[in-house]
Amino acid sequence: MPLTKIKSGALDSAAIASDAQNNTVAGTNAGDSFSGTDAISNTLFGKAAGTAITSGDYNSVFGYNALYTNTTGSYNTVFGSSAFHTNNTGTKNTAVGSLALYSNTTADYNVAIGREALYTNSTGTENTAIGMQSLQANTTGGYNTSVGVGGLYTNTTGNYNVAVGRTALYYSTTSSYHTAVGQGALYKNTTGVENTACGQGAMYENTTGNYGTAAGRHALHKNTEGVRNAAFGAYSLYNNTTAGYNTGCGYGTLYTNTTGANNTACGHGALYSNSSGANNVGIGYMALQTNTTASMNTAVGEKSMYYNTTGASNTAIGYQSLETNTTGSNNTAVGNKALRYSTSSYNVGIGGFALGTNSTGGSNVAVGYTALFDNTSGDYNTGLGHQALYNNTTAGQNTAIGWSAAFYSTTGEYNTVIGYKALFTNTTGGYNTACGANALVSNTTGERNAAFGYESLANNTSGIHNTACGMYAAYKTTEGNRNVAVGYYSLNENTTGSDCTAVGEAAAFENTTGEEHVAIGKHALYDNTTGTMNTAVGVRALSNNTTGHRTVAVGKEALLYQTEGSYNCAVGYFANQTTTTGTNTTCIGYNAAPSSATVSNEITLGNSSVSSLRCQVTSITSLSDERDKTDIVDLPVGLDFINTLRPVKFKWQTREGVANKDGTERAGFTAQQLKAAQTDAAADYMDLVYESNPDKLEATYGNLIPVLVQAIKELSTQVKELQTA
């Protein structure tokens, strides 16, 4: 059916006309190639608009020469002079603007809005170009989106790109999978692929760099070849050129970086000055702000590692942690202002203000709030616990573990401290070891002490070379030296006593100033106060001694009741439980006892149950040198005295009852008869009876030998006289 002209004024040739196929045309030669019923529902306005359409359907065309060569293309919408000019079979395209989609021939699903938008596109499909000359040079590239004047201007065959902003992705030609939002974003990109840039000038200089992400004004602005970078924030990674694998989040992060790779910066100005340093992490306001070439640093917190320039392999976590470090390496700081002023290397500070004032000290470890806070140049220190080694300044090789351990120590070196307030008041004392709450808590200048246990050596101030192991061991020692106390309450009351050794619960407990003791066993030398040079080995051995000295007691409760006696020796279980004030006694054997509590200068071998005294030789030698004797005369007693003696046979029946002795028959004398004979002869000098204990008289048989010899001599004389008679 022929077109029906709708005339208007004098311009008949341009009148609006419609036909039975719902085609509507207006303009000279517009739609003049319709043939029969092939073309339907086209709307053509403008001279030569859709002039070549033969069977194309549902096209809407407005403009001079718009859709000029289209033949069968359908569902196209065209507004603008020469828009979609070259299309012949392309369908479902939209072109708005003079020369928009001008060169399109067969491509489908494109949208071009703006003068010369998608101008060169021929077969590229599903592109969207909004803005003058947007996607202007695109030919076959598809699935691109460009919003802004000159966006993706040079793109020819690149696919799946998004450009929003004036001249975004302007020079990109064949690369794909970019997203650029902002004026000049990815402006110089040519062949780089899969980049994302959001912000004015973001990734502006990028040419071949791949897989980059930039969000913020001029982020990654100068990047050319760097790959897999991510910059979030204005001027983030601004100067980066070829370095890759960097991440910057925040204004000016990694601003100066050019070739440094594998860096992560998050926070305003983080890693701002970094140029070639690699493998750094800076998180927080101005973290690692002045770092230039150093690598492998991690800084988390506002101004953490702020002044670092070339120091490498550091870790700083916390506000201003390692803030003034410049060249120090291999440091670890975790906590508010931890290692803030440190410039040295190999330090570890974990906790608020840990190693807070350290400057040149190296190889220190501080864990806990203000641990090693005042350290300046001390090296090789370890402080673990709240305020551990707080006041240490220049001393080195200290180890303190526990709340306020070695708190006041300043210059003392080589101390090892474990426990709450252990070595708390130490100032200059060195080479001390304290393990246990309040161990060596009062020590100030004492050196080479070792304390193990709760409040062991707690009151020591200046004493040296002491060792205490056990709760309250050597508790009150203040100035005593070279003591050893092992056991609960051992040497507890000692103050200035020195050179004592106490091993066992409460051994030498009451000792105050006594010196050079050895007490081994529970409560051994327990009551000793000022007695000196005693040795007690065994439970409660010498337990009641107070001022006695130079005594040896070996065995359970040996010399148990001695108080003031001295120079005594007791060896054996319950040996000498009699002596109190006697001196120079020796008792050897189980329950061996002297003749009395006050006797002196006596030796006892064994107890009352001993029935044999065995030895390799049959006699005991004693001093008999003539040079040590005076008033020497012939013995005045002899045979007559012997004749007064009464040798007897008897059966033992002890008053205390000695099982292995009572009932046995023996031969000998009675002490009472010997005493009477000695008295009658006025011969007490013979000392035949030992009367130290009047309740138990003892006989000294050996003293009869001289009188027996004298008696034999007298008998010999009588025999000779008889022989010559």
C-alpha positions in Angstrom: 0.0 0.0 0.0 1.5 3.4 -0.9 2.5 5.9 1.8 -0.2 8.5 2.6 1.4 11.9 2.7 0.4 14.2 5.6 1.1 17.6 4.1 2.1 20.6 6.1 2.6 24.0 4.6 4.8 24.3 1.4 7.2 21.5 2.2 5.3 18.7 0.6 8.5 16.6 0.1 9.0 16.6 3.8 5.4 15.9 4.9 4.6 13.2 7.4 3.3 10.0 5.7 2.2 6.6 7.1 1.4 3.3 5.4 -0.5 0.1 6.2 2.6 -1.5 7.7 2.6 1.3 10.4 5.6 2.9 8.9 5.8 6.7 9.4 8.2 8.9 7.5 8.9 12.6 7.3 11.7 14.0 5.2 13.1 13.9 1.6 14.0 10.3 0.7 13.2 9.1 4.1 12.3 5.5 3.9 12.1 5.6 0.2 13.4 2.0 -0.2 10.5 0.3 1.5 9.3 -2.5 -0.7 5.8 -4.0 -0.4 5.0 -5.2 3.0 8.6 -6.2 4.2 9.3 -3.2 6.4 7.0 -2.6 9.3 6.6 -0.2 12.2 9.4 2.1 11.3 9.4 5.8 12.3 11.7 7.9 10.2 12.1 11.7 10.6 14.8 13.6 8.6 16.1 13.9 5.1 17.3 10.5 3.9 16.6 9.1 7.3 16.5 5.3 6.8 16.6 5.8 3.1 18.0 2.3 2.5 15.6 0.3 4.7 14.1 -2.6 2.7 12.9 -5.0 5.3 14.1 -3.6 8.6 11.4 -3.3 11.3 10.7 -1.2 14.4 13.3 1.4 13.8 12.9 4.9 15.2 15.1 7.4 13.3 15.3 11.2 13.8 17.9 13.2 11.9 19.6 14.0 8.6 21.0 10.8 7.0 20.4 9.0 10.2 20.4 5.2 9.7 21.4 6.1 6.2 22.5 2.7 4.8 20.4 0.4 7.0 18.6 -2.3 5.0 17.3 -5.0 7.3 18.4 -3.9 10.7 15.6 -3.7 13.1 14.7 -2.3 16.6 17.2 0.6 16.3 16.6 4.0 17.8 18.6 6.8 16.2 18.6 10.6 17.0 21.0 12.9 15.3 22.4 13.9 12.0 24.2 11.0 10.3 23.8 9.0 13.4 24.1 5.2 12.8 24.9 6.3 9.2 26.6 3.1 7.9 24.5 0.5 9.6 22.8 -2.1 7.3 21.8 -5.1 9.4 22.6 -4.2 13.0 19.6 -4.5 15.3 18.5 -3.1 18.7 21.0 -0.3 18.7 20.4 3.2 20.1 22.3 6.2 18.7 21.6 9.7 20.0 23.8 12.5 18.7 25.3 13.6 15.5 27.5 10.9 14.0 26.8 8.6 16.9 27.4 4.9 15.9 28.3 6.4 12.5 30.3 3.4 11.2 28.2 0.6 12.7 27.3 -2.0 10.1 26.1 -5.3 11.6 26.6 -4.9 15.3 23.7 -5.2 17.7 22.7 -4.0 21.2 24.8 -0.9 21.2 23.8 2.4 22.9 25.6 5.6 21.8 24.6 9.0 23.2 26.6 12.0 22.2 28.3 13.4 19.1 30.5 10.8 17.5 29.9 8.4 20.3 30.9 4.9 19.1 31.7 6.7 15.8 34.0 4.0 14.4 32.1 1.0 15.7 31.4 -1.5 13.0 30.7 -4.9 14.5 31.2 -4.4 18.2 28.1 -5.4 20.2 26.5 -4.5 23.4 28.5 -1.3 24.0 27.2 1.7 25.8 28.7 5.1 25.1 27.4 8.3 26.7 29.2 11.5 25.9 30.7 13.2 23.0 33.3 11.0 21.3 32.8 8.4 23.9 34.1 5.0 22.6 34.8 7.0 19.4 37.4 4.7 17.8 35.7 1.4 18.8 35.4 -1.0 15.9 34.8 -4.5 17.0 35.1 -4.3 20.8 32.1 -5.4 22.7 30.4 -5.1 26.1 32.0 -1.8 26.9 30.4 1.0 28.8 31.6 4.6 28.6 30.0 7.6 30.3 31.7 10.9 29.7 33.2 13.0 26.9 36.0 11.0 25.3 35.6 8.1 27.5 37.3 5.0 26.0 38.0 7.3 23.0 40.8 5.1 21.5 39.3 1.7 22.2 39.1 -0.4 19.1 38.8 -4.1 20.0 38.9 -4.1 23.8 35.9 -5.8 25.5 34.1 -5.5 28.9 35.4 -2.1 29.8 33.6 0.5 31.9 34.7 4.1 31.7 32.8 6.8 33.6 34.1 10.3 33.4 35.7 12.7 30.9 38.5 11.0 28.9 38.4 8.0 31.2 40.4 5.1 29.6 41.0 7.6 26.8 44.0 5.8 25.2 42.9 2.2 25.8 42.9 0.4 22.5 42.7 -3.4 22.7 42.7 -4.2 26.4 39.7 -5.5 28.2 38.0 -5.8 31.6 38.7 -2.3 32.9 36.6 -0.1 35.1 37.5 3.6 35.1 35.3 6.1 37.0 36.4 9.7 37.1 37.9 12.3 34.8 41.1 10.9 33.2 40.9 7.7 35.1 43.1 5.1 33.4 43.7 7.9 30.8 46.8 6.5 29.1 46.0 2.8 29.4 46.8 1.0 26.2 47.1 -2.7 26.6 46.9 -3.2 30.4 44.0 -5.5 31.3 41.5 -5.9 34.1 42.2 -2.6 35.9 39.7 -0.7 38.1 40.2 3.0 38.6 37.8 5.3 40.4 38.5 9.0 40.9 39.9 11.9 38.9 43.2 10.9 37.4 43.2 7.5 39.0 45.8 5.3 37.3 46.2 8.2 34.8 49.6 7.2 33.5 48.9 3.4 33.4 49.8 1.9 30.0 50.4 -1.8 30.3 49.9 -2.5 34.0 47.4 -5.2 34.8 44.9 -6.1 37.5 45.2 -2.8 39.3 42.6 -1.2 41.5 42.6 2.5 42.3 39.8 4.4 44.1 40.4 8.1 44.8 41.6 11.2 43.1 44.9 10.5 41.4 45.3 7.2 43.1 48.0 5.2 41.3 48.3 8.3 39.1 51.7 7.5 37.6 51.5 3.8 37.5 52.7 2.6 34.1 53.5 -1.1 34.2 52.9 -2.1 37.8 50.6 -5.0 38.2 48.1 -6.1 40.8 48.2 -2.9 42.8 45.3 -1.6 44.8 45.0 2.0 45.9 42.1 3.4 47.8 42.2 7.1 48.7 43.2 10.4 47.0 46.9 10.3 45.9 47.3 6.8 47.2 50.3 5.1 45.4 50.4 8.4 43.3 54.0 8.0 42.1 54.0 4.2 41.7 55.4 3.3 38.2 56.4 -0.3 37.8 56.1 -1.9 41.2 53.4 -4.4 41.7 51.3 -6.1 44.3 51.0 -3.0 46.5 47.8 -2.1 48.4 47.2 1.5 49.6 44.1 2.5 51.6 43.9 6.1 52.7 44.9 9.6 51.6 48.5 9.7 50.3 49.2 6.1 51.3 52.4 4.8 49.5 52.4 8.3 47.8 56.1 8.2 46.9 56.4 4.6 46.1 57.9 4.0 42.7 59.4 0.5 42.5 58.7 -1.0 45.9 56.5 -4.1 45.6 54.2 -6.2 47.9 53.5 -3.3 50.3 50.2 -2.8 52.1 49.4 0.7 53.5 46.1 1.6 55.2 45.5 4.9 56.8 46.1 8.6 56.0 49.7 9.0 54.9 50.7 5.4 55.7 54.0 4.5 54.0 53.8 8.0 52.4 57.5 8.3 51.6 58.2 4.7 50.6 60.0 4.6 47.3 61.5 1.2 46.8 60.9 -0.6 50.1 59.1 -3.9 49.6 56.9 -6.3 51.6 55.9 -3.6 54.1 52.6 -3.3 55.9 51.5 0.0 57.4 48.1 0.3 58.9 47.1 3.5 60.7 47.4 7.2 60.4 50.9 8.0 59.1 52.1 4.5 59.9 55.6 4.0 58.4 55.2 7.5 57.0 58.9 8.3 56.3 59.9 4.8 55.3 61.9 5.0 52.0 63.8 1.9 51.1 63.4 -0.5 54.0 61.5 -3.7 53.5 59.6 -6.4 55.4 58.2 -4.0 58.1 54.8 -4.3 59.6 53.3 -1.2 61.4 49.8 -1.2 62.7 48.6 1.9 64.7 48.6 5.7 64.4 52.2 6.9 63.7 53.6 3.5 64.3 57.1 3.4 62.9 56.5 7.0 61.8 60.2 7.9 61.3 61.5 4.6 60.0 63.6 5.1 56.9 65.8 2.1 56.3 65.1 -0.2 59.3 63.9 -3.5 58.0 62.0 -6.6 59.3 60.3 -4.7 62.1 56.8 -5.3 63.5 55.0 -2.5 65.3 51.4 -2.8 66.5 49.9 0.0 68.6 49.7 3.8 68.8 53.1 5.3 68.1 54.8 2.0 68.6 58.4 2.1 67.3 57.6 5.7 66.3 61.1 7.1 66.2 62.9 4.1 64.9 64.9 5.1 61.8 67.4 2.4 61.0 66.9 -0.3 63.6 65.9 -3.7 62.3 64.2 -6.9 63.4 62.3 -5.2 66.2 58.8 -6.3 67.4 56.6 -3.7 69.2 53.0 -4.5 70.2 51.2 -2.0 72.4 50.5 1.7 72.9 53.8 3.5 72.4 55.8 0.3 72.7 59.4 0.9 71.8 58.4 4.4 70.8 61.9 6.0 71.0 64.0 2.9 70.0 66.5 3.2 67.2 68.3 0.0 67.7 67.7 -3.6 66.6 66.4 -7.0 67.7 64.1 -5.7 70.4 60.7 -7.2 71.3 58.2 -4.9 73.2 54.7 -6.2 73.8 52.4 -4.1 76.0 51.6 -0.5 76.5 54.8 1.6 76.8 56.9 -1.6 76.8 60.5 -0.5 76.3 58.9 2.9 76.0 62.1 5.0 76.3 64.6 2.6 74.8 66.9 4.4 72.4 70.0 2.3 71.5 69.5 -0.8 73.6 69.3 -3.9 71.5 68.2 -7.5 71.7 65.8 -6.8 74.5 62.4 -8.5 75.1 59.7 -6.7 77.1 56.2 -8.2 77.4 53.7 -6.4 79.7 52.5 -2.8 80.4 55.6 -0.6 80.8 58.0 -3.5 81.0 61.6 -2.3 80.6 60.0 1.2 80.3 63.1 3.3 81.3 65.6 1.1 79.4 67.8 3.3 77.2 70.9 1.5 76.1 70.8 -1.8 78.0 71.1 -4.9 75.9 70.0 -8.5 76.0 67.3 -7.9 78.7 64.1 -9.9 79.0 61.2 -8.4 81.0 57.9 -10.3 81.0 55.1 -8.9 83.2 53.5 -5.6 84.2 56.3 -3.1 84.9 58.9 -5.8 84.8 62.5 -4.3 84.9 60.6 -0.9 84.7 63.6 1.3 85.8 66.4 -0.6 84.0 68.4 2.0 82.0 71.8 0.8 80.8 72.2 -2.7 82.4 72.1 -5.7 80.2 71.6 -9.5 80.3 68.7 -9.3 82.8 65.7 -11.6 82.8 62.6 -10.6 84.8 59.3 -12.5 84.6 56.4 -11.4 86.8 54.4 -8.4 87.9 56.9 -5.6 88.8 59.7 -8.1 88.8 63.1 -6.2 89.3 61.0 -3.0 89.2 63.7 -0.6 90.6 66.7 -2.3 89.1 68.6 0.4 87.1 72.2 -0.8 86.4 72.3 -4.3 87.9 73.3 -6.8 85.3 72.9 -10.6 84.8 69.9 -10.9 87.1 67.3 -13.6 86.6 63.9 -12.9 88.2 60.7 -14.9 88.1 57.7 -14.0 90.3 55.5 -11.2 91.6 57.7 -8.3 92.8 60.8 -10.6 92.9 63.9 -8.5 93.2 61.5 -5.5 93.3 63.8 -2.9 94.9 67.1 -4.0 93.4 69.0 -1.0 92.0 72.6 -2.0 91.2 72.9 -5.5 92.4 73.9 -8.0 89.7 74.1 -11.7 89.0 71.1 -12.4 91.2 68.5 -15.1 90.6 65.1 -14.7 92.2 62.2 -17.1 91.6 59.0 -16.8 93.5 56.6 -14.0 94.6 58.6 -11.4 96.6 61.8 -13.4 96.4 64.7 -11.0 97.1 62.1 -8.3 97.1 64.2 -5.9 99.2 67.5 -6.4 97.6 69.2 -3.2 96.5 72.9 -3.8 96.0 73.4 -7.4 97.0 75.0 -9.5 94.3 75.2 -13.1 93.2 72.3 -14.2 95.3 69.8 -17.0 94.3 66.3 -17.1 95.9 63.8 -19.8 94.9 60.4 -19.7 96.7 57.8 -17.3 98.1 59.5 -14.4 99.9 62.8 -16.3 100.0 65.6 -13.9 101.0 62.8 -11.3 101.0 64.7 -8.8 103.3 68.1 -9.1 101.8 69.4 -5.7 100.9 73.2 -5.9 100.4 74.0 -9.5 101.3 76.0 -11.4 98.7 76.5 -14.9 97.4 73.4 -16.2 99.3 71.2 -19.1 98.1 67.7 -19.7 99.4 65.3 -22.3 98.1 61.9 -22.7 99.7 59.0 -20.5 101.0 60.4 -17.9 103.5 63.9 -19.4 103.2 66.4 -16.9 104.6 63.5 -14.6 104.9 65.0 -12.0 107.3 68.6 -12.1 106.0 69.6 -8.5 105.3 73.4 -8.3 105.0 74.4 -11.9 105.6 76.7 -13.4 103.0 77.4 -16.8 101.4 74.4 -18.5 103.1 72.6 -21.5 101.7 69.0 -22.1 102.8 67.0 -24.9 101.3 63.6 -25.7 102.7 60.4 -24.1 104.0 61.4 -21.4 106.7 65.1 -22.5 106.6 67.4 -19.8 108.1 64.2 -17.8 108.4 65.3 -15.4 111.2 68.9 -15.0 110.0 69.8 -11.3 109.6 73.6 -10.8 109.3 74.8 -14.4 109.9 77.1 -15.6 107.1 78.5 -18.8 105.6 75.6 -20.8 106.9 74.1 -23.9 105.1 70.6 -24.9 106.1 68.8 -27.7 104.2 65.4 -28.9 105.4 62.1 -27.4 106.7 62.9 -24.7 109.3 66.5 -25.8 109.5 68.5 -23.2 111.5 65.1 -21.3 111.8 66.0 -19.0 114.7 69.6 -18.3 113.6 70.1 -14.5 113.6 73.9 -13.7 113.6 75.4 -17.2 114.0 77.9 -18.0 111.3 79.5 -20.9 109.5 76.7 -23.4 110.3 75.7 -26.5 108.5 72.1 -27.7 109.2 70.6 -30.5 107.2 67.3 -31.9 108.1 63.9 -30.8 109.3 64.3 -28.4 112.3 68.0 -29.1 112.5 69.7 -26.3 114.5 66.1 -24.8 114.8 66.7 -22.6 117.9 70.3 -21.6 117.2 70.6 -17.8 117.4 74.2 -16.7 117.8 76.0 -20.0 118.0 78.6 -20.4 115.4 80.4 -23.1 113.3 77.9 -25.9 114.2 77.1 -28.9 112.0 73.7 -30.6 112.4 72.6 -33.4 110.0 69.3 -35.1 110.7 65.8 -34.3 111.7 65.9 -32.0 114.8 69.6 -32.5 115.2 70.9 -29.8 117.6 67.4 -28.4 117.4 67.5 -26.6 120.8 71.0 -25.2 120.5 71.0 -21.4 121.0 74.5 -20.1 121.6 76.6 -23.3 121.6 79.3 -23.4 118.9 81.7 -25.7 117.1 79.4 -28.7 117.6 78.8 -31.6 115.3 75.5 -33.6 115.4 74.8 -36.3 112.8 71.6 -38.3 113.1 68.0 -37.8 114.0 67.6 -35.7 117.1 71.4 -36.0 117.8 72.4 -33.6 120.6 68.7 -32.6 120.7 68.8 -30.8 124.1 72.1 -29.0 123.8 71.6 -25.3 124.4 74.9 -23.7 125.2 77.4 -26.6 125.0 80.3 -26.4 122.6 82.8 -28.6 120.9 80.6 -31.6 121.2 80.2 -34.4 118.7 77.3 -36.8 118.4 76.9 -39.3 115.6 74.0 -41.7 115.4 70.2 -41.9 115.7 69.3 -40.2 119.0 73.0 -39.8 119.8 73.6 -37.8 122.9 70.2 -36.6 123.9 71.6 -35.8 127.3 74.1 -32.9 127.0 72.8 -29.4 127.6 75.8 -27.3 128.5 78.6 -29.8 128.6 81.5 -29.3 126.2 83.9 -31.4 124.3 81.9 -34.6 124.5 81.8 -37.3 121.8 79.0 -39.8 121.5 79.0 -42.3 118.7 76.2 -44.8 118.0 72.5 -45.2 118.5 71.3 -43.5 121.7 74.9 -43.1 122.8 74.8 -40.8 125.8 77.4 -39.1 128.1 77.4 -39.7 131.7 75.5 -36.4 132.5 74.0 -33.3 130.9 76.8 -31.1 132.0 79.8 -33.4 131.7 82.7 -32.3 129.5 85.7 -33.9 127.9 84.1 -37.4 127.5 83.7 -39.9 124.8 80.9 -42.5 124.6 81.0 -45.4 122.1 77.5 -46.9 121.7 74.6 -47.2 124.1 74.0 -49.5 127.2 73.1 -52.4 124.9 76.6 -52.7 123.4 78.2 -55.9 124.6 81.4 -55.9 122.5 83.9 -53.3 121.6 85.8 -54.5 118.6 88.9 -53.0 116.9 91.9 -54.2 114.8 94.2 -53.5 117.8 93.7 -54.6 121.4 94.6 -51.4 123.2 94.1 -47.7 123.0 97.2 -45.5 123.0 97.3 -42.2 124.9 99.8 -39.5 125.7 102.5 -40.7 128.1 105.5 -38.6 127.2 107.9 -38.0 130.2 108.5 -34.5 129.0 104.9 -33.7 129.7 105.0 -35.0 133.3 106.5 -33.8 136.6 106.8 -35.0 140.3 107.5 -38.5 139.0 107.8 -41.1 141.9 107.5 -44.9 142.3 103.9 -46.0 142.7 103.4 -46.2 146.5 100.7 -48.9 146.3 101.0 -52.4 145.0 100.3 -55.9 146.3 98.7 -54.8 149.5 96.2 -52.7 147.5 95.5 -55.5 145.1 94.8 -57.7 148.1 92.0 -55.3 149.2 90.2 -55.7 145.9 87.4 -58.1 145.4 87.1 -59.6 141.9 83.6 -61.0 141.5 81.4 -63.0 139.2 78.0 -61.4 138.7 74.8 -61.4 136.7 73.6 -58.1 135.1 70.2 -56.7 136.1 70.1 -53.1 135.0 67.6 -50.7 136.6 66.4 -49.3 133.3 66.2 -52.7 131.7 68.5 -53.6 128.9 67.2 -56.7 127.2 70.4 -58.0 125.6 72.4 -57.3 128.8 70.2 -58.3 131.7 70.7 -61.9 132.8 74.2 -62.3 131.3 77.0 -63.4 133.7 80.3 -61.6 133.8 83.4 -61.2 135.9 84.8 -57.9 137.2 84.6 -55.5 140.0 81.9 -53.2 141.5 82.6 -49.5 141.3 81.6 -49.1 144.9 84.3 -51.6 146.2 86.9 -50.0 143.9 86.1 -46.6 145.3 86.3 -47.8 148.9 89.6 -49.5 148.3 91.0 -46.4 146.6 89.8 -44.2 149.4 91.2 -46.5 152.2 94.6 -46.5 150.4 94.5 -42.7 150.0 95.0 -43.4 146.3 92.3 -41.3 144.6 94.9 -40.4 142.0 94.3 -43.9 140.6 90.9 -42.6 139.2 89.4 -46.1 139.2 85.8 -44.9 139.4 84.2 -42.4 137.0 81.6 -40.5 139.1 80.3 -37.9 136.5 76.9 -39.4 137.0 76.5 -40.4 140.7 73.5 -42.5 139.8 75.6 -44.7 137.4 79.1 -45.2 138.7 81.6 -46.5 136.1 84.9 -48.3 136.6 88.1 -47.6 134.7 89.7 -51.0 134.6 92.6 -49.8 132.6 93.9 -47.7 135.5 94.6 -50.9 137.4 97.5 -51.8 135.1 100.1 -49.7 136.9 99.2 -51.1 140.4 99.1 -54.6 138.9 102.6 -54.2 137.6 103.7 -52.8 140.9 102.2 -55.8 142.7 103.9 -58.2 140.3 107.2 -56.6 141.0 106.6 -56.9 144.8 105.8 -60.6 144.3 108.8 -61.1 142.1 111.0 -59.7 144.9 109.4 -62.0 147.4 109.9 -65.0 145.1 113.6 -64.2 144.7 114.0 -63.9 148.5 112.4 -67.3 149.0 114.6 -68.8 146.3 117.8 -67.5 147.9 116.8 -68.4 151.5 
